[in-house]
């Protein structure tokens, strides 16, 4: 079975990475960038609408 990943992008510092939806909090929960420690709702870190939908479905 192939593991699904979503693309995450920090709106503050521009760091981007991939993560498993199950490793992320709910989309309306606060999330902290591992690079600059910016704190926003997880939904604001999702790179695309597709990534956001994937997290909502599988997270």
Secondary structure by P-SEA (a helix, b strand, c coil): cbbbbbbbbcccccccccccccccccccccccccccccccccccccccaaaaaaaaacc
